[in-house]
Amino acid sequence: MNQREKILTTVILTLAVLAGGYVLHTTTSGYLSFYTGQAQQEKKKLDALNATIKESKKAEKILKDLRKRALTSNESAARSAYQEWLLELADKGIQLSEVDIKSQKSQKVKNLYHRHGFSLSASGTPMQIVHFLYQFYSVDHLHRISSMTISPITETKLYDLKLQIDVVAFQDNPKNKPFESLPFKRLKKDSLADYKESVLRRDLFSMNSKPTIRTRRESGYNDIVEFTVEANDPNPLDNLQYHLVTDNFKDQGIPNEAIHLDPDTGDLFWALPDIGEYEIKIRVTDDGLPAMSAEQTVSVRISERPKPEVTVTREVERFDRKPFTFLTGITEVSGRKQAWITERTSGQLFLLFEGDTLKIDDFEATVSQISPRTIHLTTAEGILQLDLGSNLGQANQISSTIAKDKEE
């Protein structure tokens, strides 16, 4: 074989090897791609199966939790137990009025559970209704309020409450107890007080209006000042509370404890004020929904009490000062009730606690009891009752030592 033939043979063999290698590579690559694709598909199936198993375990855990919260599958026992719990909460717990609970026909849902329906109607104050809703959702029952209607009852401070309630019972849930109250910690706010603050300050029905304060100017003497703050509310059913706003007392040299304002009646008492002009700020708040307040600055002029004109006669030593001695105030000092008694002919003020002695000329008595509007004075002859604003001459004798001696 000459040189030319050798070169030709080498070229042909090289081409044959390359062609064989190409065919082998193409065939191998095809098989490799096929089996790689098959492996990826099987991995996807395995991942999907693992995800399904994971979701199944999660669903099983959720279902287990739901079974704890659901009613028993014994329909009559479940219905009776829930209705009893609902009545206990509304009637005895919250003390709503005219509570009426009716059980409705249950519904079977997807062959998995029964939905029991209950209707509740009652009446109560806004605070009672908020309290009921808070307690309703503070237990971990598988229940919900599907509809709620609240409407004001005319000429009262009550509201009519109507609820539609759904409760779930699983078919295969033979619990030992038909109904259990489990703790529930999924409410957004921490306490009932938070919900009362949030709900009761809203003007839900645009029914409440601010009270008005009519008192603008008063006057008094430097021994005692007493007057009643006059206020009214557009809603005659609202009750008013009276409060002092003391933020300007310090600038006027008034001690915070010097003035007493009865929160229920609006009666104001001020003992031994200095002569001058003062501004006393009053706040009046109603108990409507939401509560509304009004403030008014009352100008008070204090002047010196005029000296009484006394005609001196031979009988001057027999002058009776009891008709001029008045119970002008009852307040509280450091947790103890204190009576203010003013002898107006001299301007003398007696500040007396229970057990203290009052002596006016030949009249002597011990303060035996101090009530919000009256005091009892024990004398040698018996017990006298002195009403707020009355003088000693008007005191009523409620018991007599002479009568007791006769009985003995």
CORFEN-V559117 format. One record per pair of residues at least 6 apart in sequence whose ideal C-beta (glycine too) atoms are under 7 Angstrom apart, sorted by the first residue. I is the first residue (numbers start at 1). J is the second residue. If there is no record, write none. Layout:
# CORFEN-V559117
i=I j=J
i=I j=J
This chain:
# CORFEN-V559117
i=66 j=142
i=67 j=170
i=67 j=173
i=68 j=182
i=69 j=140
i=69 j=141
i=69 j=142
i=69 j=182
i=70 j=142
i=70 j=168
i=70 j=169
i=70 j=170
i=70 j=173
i=71 j=78
i=71 j=82
i=71 j=116
i=71 j=167
i=71 j=168
i=71 j=169
i=71 j=178
i=71 j=179
i=72 j=78
i=72 j=169
i=72 j=173
i=72 j=174
i=72 j=175
i=72 j=178
i=73 j=169
i=73 j=170
i=73 j=171
i=73 j=172
i=73 j=173
i=73 j=174
i=74 j=178
i=75 j=106
i=75 j=114
i=75 j=169
i=77 j=178
i=78 j=116
i=78 j=169
i=78 j=178
i=78 j=179
i=79 j=103
i=79 j=116
i=81 j=178
i=81 j=179
i=82 j=116
i=82 j=167
i=82 j=179
i=83 j=101
i=83 j=103
i=83 j=118
i=85 j=179
i=86 j=101
i=86 j=118
i=86 j=120
i=87 j=99
i=87 j=101
i=89 j=132
i=89 j=135
i=89 j=136
i=90 j=96
i=90 j=99
i=90 j=120
i=90 j=122
i=90 j=132
i=91 j=99
i=93 j=135
i=94 j=128
i=94 j=131
i=94 j=132
i=94 j=135
i=96 j=122
i=96 j=123
i=96 j=124
i=96 j=128
i=96 j=132
i=97 j=122
i=97 j=123
i=97 j=124
i=98 j=122
i=98 j=123
i=99 j=122
i=100 j=121
i=101 j=118
i=101 j=120
i=102 j=118
i=102 j=119
i=103 j=118
i=104 j=117
i=104 j=118
i=104 j=119
i=106 j=114
i=106 j=115
i=106 j=116
i=107 j=114
i=107 j=115
i=108 j=114
i=109 j=115
i=112 j=171
i=113 j=168
i=113 j=169
i=113 j=170
i=113 j=171
i=114 j=169
i=114 j=171
i=115 j=166
i=115 j=168
i=116 j=167
i=116 j=169
i=117 j=166
i=118 j=165
i=118 j=167
i=119 j=163
i=119 j=164
i=120 j=163
i=120 j=165
i=121 j=161
i=121 j=162
i=122 j=161
i=123 j=153
i=123 j=158
i=123 j=159
i=123 j=160
i=123 j=161
i=124 j=158
i=124 j=159
i=124 j=161
i=125 j=157
i=125 j=158
i=126 j=159
i=126 j=200
i=126 j=289
i=127 j=196
i=127 j=200
i=129 j=150
i=129 j=159
i=129 j=161
i=130 j=195
i=130 j=196
i=130 j=199
i=130 j=200
i=131 j=192
i=134 j=192
i=134 j=195
i=137 j=184
i=137 j=187
i=138 j=184
i=138 j=187
i=139 j=181
i=139 j=182
i=139 j=184
i=140 j=182
i=140 j=183
i=140 j=184
i=141 j=167
i=142 j=167
i=142 j=168
i=143 j=165
i=143 j=166
i=143 j=167
i=144 j=166
i=145 j=163
i=145 j=165
i=146 j=164
i=146 j=166
i=147 j=164
i=148 j=163
i=149 j=162
i=150 j=159
i=150 j=161
i=151 j=159
i=151 j=160
i=152 j=159
i=152 j=205
i=152 j=207
i=153 j=159
i=153 j=160
i=157 j=237
i=189 j=195
i=200 j=289
i=200 j=290
i=201 j=290
i=202 j=290
i=203 j=290
i=204 j=289
i=208 j=235
i=208 j=288
i=208 j=289
i=208 j=290
i=208 j=292
i=209 j=234
i=209 j=235
i=209 j=292
i=210 j=292
i=210 j=293
i=210 j=294
i=211 j=231
i=211 j=232
i=211 j=233
i=211 j=240
i=211 j=284
i=211 j=286
i=211 j=292
i=211 j=294
i=212 j=231
i=212 j=232
i=212 j=294
i=213 j=229
i=213 j=231
i=213 j=282
i=213 j=284
i=213 j=294
i=213 j=296
i=214 j=230
i=214 j=231
i=215 j=229
i=215 j=230
i=215 j=296
i=215 j=298
i=216 j=298
i=217 j=298
i=217 j=299
i=218 j=227
i=218 j=298
i=218 j=300
i=219 j=300
i=219 j=301
i=220 j=300
i=220 j=302
i=221 j=303
i=221 j=304
i=221 j=305
i=222 j=273
i=222 j=274
i=222 j=275
i=222 j=302
i=222 j=304
i=222 j=305
i=223 j=272
i=223 j=305
i=223 j=342
i=223 j=347
i=223 j=349
i=224 j=271
i=224 j=328
i=224 j=340
i=224 j=342
i=224 j=349
i=225 j=270
i=225 j=273
i=225 j=300
i=225 j=302
i=226 j=268
i=226 j=269
i=226 j=328
i=226 j=329
i=227 j=268
i=228 j=265
i=228 j=266
i=228 j=267
i=229 j=242
i=229 j=266
i=229 j=268
i=229 j=282
i=231 j=240
i=231 j=266
i=231 j=284
i=233 j=240
i=233 j=286
i=235 j=288
i=238 j=286
i=238 j=287
i=238 j=288
i=239 j=286
i=239 j=287
i=240 j=284
i=240 j=286
i=241 j=263
i=241 j=285
i=242 j=261
i=242 j=262
i=242 j=263
i=242 j=266
i=242 j=282
i=242 j=284
i=243 j=261
i=243 j=263
i=243 j=283
i=244 j=259
i=244 j=261
i=244 j=282
i=245 j=281
i=245 j=282
i=245 j=283
i=245 j=295
i=246 j=256
i=248 j=279
i=248 j=281
i=249 j=256
i=252 j=278
i=254 j=278
i=258 j=270
i=259 j=268
i=259 j=270
i=259 j=280
i=260 j=269
i=260 j=329
i=260 j=331
i=261 j=268
i=269 j=328
i=269 j=329
i=269 j=331
i=269 j=340
i=271 j=329
i=271 j=340
i=271 j=349
i=272 j=349
i=273 j=302
i=274 j=302
i=275 j=302
i=275 j=303
i=275 j=304
i=276 j=302
i=277 j=299
i=277 j=301
i=278 j=300
i=278 j=302
i=279 j=297
i=279 j=299
i=280 j=298
i=280 j=300
i=281 j=295
i=281 j=297
i=282 j=295
i=282 j=296
i=282 j=298
i=283 j=293
i=283 j=295
i=284 j=293
i=284 j=294
i=285 j=291
i=285 j=293
i=286 j=292
i=305 j=347
i=308 j=345
i=321 j=343
i=321 j=345
i=321 j=360
i=321 j=361
i=322 j=360
i=322 j=363
i=322 j=391
i=322 j=392
i=322 j=393
i=323 j=391
i=323 j=393
i=324 j=343
i=324 j=344
i=324 j=345
i=324 j=391
i=325 j=341
i=325 j=343
i=325 j=360
i=325 j=391
i=325 j=392
i=326 j=341
i=326 j=342
i=326 j=344
i=326 j=389
i=326 j=390
i=326 j=391
i=327 j=339
i=327 j=341
i=327 j=375
i=327 j=386
i=327 j=387
i=327 j=388
i=327 j=389
i=327 j=390
i=328 j=340
i=328 j=341
i=328 j=342
i=329 j=340
i=330 j=337
i=330 j=339
i=330 j=370
i=330 j=372
i=330 j=388
i=331 j=338
i=332 j=338
i=336 j=353
i=337 j=354
i=337 j=370
i=338 j=351
i=338 j=352
i=338 j=353
i=339 j=352
i=339 j=367
i=339 j=370
i=339 j=375
i=340 j=349
i=340 j=351
i=341 j=350
i=341 j=352
i=341 j=358
i=342 j=349
i=343 j=360
i=350 j=358
i=352 j=358
i=352 j=367
i=353 j=367
i=354 j=367
i=354 j=368
i=354 j=369
i=354 j=370
i=355 j=366
i=355 j=367
i=356 j=367
i=357 j=364
i=357 j=366
i=358 j=365
i=358 j=367
i=358 j=377
i=360 j=392
i=363 j=392
i=365 j=377
i=365 j=378
i=365 j=379
i=365 j=384
i=366 j=377
i=366 j=378
i=367 j=375
i=367 j=377
i=368 j=376
i=368 j=377
i=368 j=378
i=368 j=383
i=369 j=375
i=369 j=376
i=373 j=387
i=373 j=388
i=374 j=385
i=374 j=386
i=374 j=387
i=374 j=388
i=375 j=386
i=376 j=383
i=376 j=385
i=377 j=384
i=377 j=386
i=377 j=395
i=380 j=401
i=381 j=400
i=381 j=401
i=381 j=402
i=382 j=397
i=382 j=399
i=382 j=400
i=382 j=401
i=383 j=398
i=383 j=399
i=384 j=395
i=384 j=396
i=384 j=397
i=385 j=395
i=385 j=396
i=385 j=398
i=386 j=392
i=386 j=395
